[in-house]
Amino acid sequence: CACIWPASAPGPTAPSPLRPA
């Protein structure tokens, strides 16, 4: 799943509820 924000995306590197499996 996309549990981690992509390095190219803004914001901190943390679990993202906005990007479910």
C-alpha positions as CSV (number, residue, x, y, z in Angstrom):
1,C,0.0,0.0,0.0
2,A,1.0,3.6,-0.3
3,C,1.6,4.0,3.5
4,I,4.4,6.5,3.0
5,W,4.2,9.7,1.1
6,P,6.2,9.8,-2.1
7,A,9.5,11.7,-1.8
8,S,8.3,14.0,-4.6
9,A,5.2,14.9,-2.6
10,P,5.1,17.9,-0.3
11,G,4.6,17.4,3.4
12,P,6.4,15.2,6.0
13,T,7.2,11.5,5.5
14,A,4.5,9.8,7.5
15,P,1.7,7.4,7.1
16,S,-0.9,9.0,4.8
17,P,-4.6,8.3,5.5
18,L,-5.2,10.2,2.2
19,R,-3.5,7.4,0.3
20,P,-5.2,4.1,1.2
21,A,-4.1,0.7,-0.2
